[in-house]
Amino acid sequence: MKTIPVATFDTVPQAEPLRRRLMDSHITAWVREGSPLKHLWFTKTKRPKAEVKLEVRARDFRKSLRLMQELEDNHAVPARMV
């Protein structure tokens, strides 16, 4: 099954509200964190940003974009969506 990222976030808790909105609309969505090796690489500086991806099935991609546009128009999207 092919998945496509529809949004990126800095942390998992930031991605969860949008994932729940997608799931409530019958769009299966996954939150995936970036590579653990990147986290090890940046430990001396700081954590990389936008390493958390919200993904949907390829067949649900357009439906999820329409829903996200509706949420944005209604000012109902998470504040830190990248």
C-alpha positions in Angstrom: 0.0 0.0 0.0 1.4 3.3 -1.1 1.1 6.3 1.3 1.7 10.0 0.6 2.6 12.7 3.1 0.0 15.4 3.4 1.5 17.5 6.2 4.6 17.7 8.3 5.0 18.7 12.0 7.7 19.2 14.6 6.2 16.7 17.1 3.7 13.9 17.2 1.2 15.7 19.5 1.0 18.5 16.9 0.0 16.0 14.2 -2.6 14.1 16.2 -5.5 16.6 15.9 -5.4 16.6 12.1 -4.9 12.8 12.1 -8.1 12.4 14.2 -10.0 14.8 11.9 -9.0 12.7 8.9 -9.9 9.5 10.6 -13.3 11.0 11.6 -13.9 11.6 7.9 -13.1 8.0 7.1 -9.6 8.7 5.7 -7.1 6.4 7.2 -4.0 8.4 8.3 -0.7 7.5 9.9 1.8 9.7 11.9 5.3 8.7 11.1 8.4 10.0 12.8 11.6 10.7 10.9 14.7 8.5 11.0 16.1 7.9 14.4 19.6 8.3 12.9 18.8 11.9 12.2 18.0 12.4 15.8 21.3 11.0 16.8 23.1 13.2 14.3 21.5 16.4 15.7 21.8 15.6 19.4 24.7 18.0 19.8 22.8 20.9 18.2 19.1 20.5 18.3 16.3 18.3 17.1 15.5 18.6 13.4 12.2 20.3 12.6 9.3 18.9 10.5 10.4 15.3 11.0 6.9 14.0 11.8 4.8 13.3 8.7 1.1 12.8 8.4 0.5 10.3 5.7 -2.7 9.0 3.9 -3.3 6.2 1.3 -2.5 7.4 -2.2 -6.2 6.8 -3.2 -7.3 9.2 -0.3 -4.8 11.9 -1.2 -7.2 14.3 -3.0 -10.0 13.7 -0.5 -7.6 14.5 2.4 -6.4 17.7 0.6 -10.1 18.8 0.1 -10.8 18.2 3.8 -7.6 20.0 4.9 -8.6 23.0 2.7 -12.1 23.1 4.3 -10.5 23.0 7.8 -8.1 25.8 6.8 -11.0 27.9 5.4 -12.8 27.4 8.8 -9.6 28.2 10.7 -9.8 24.7 12.3 -6.3 23.3 11.4 -3.5 22.9 14.0 -1.5 26.1 14.5 1.9 24.5 13.8 1.1 22.6 10.6 4.0 23.2 8.2 
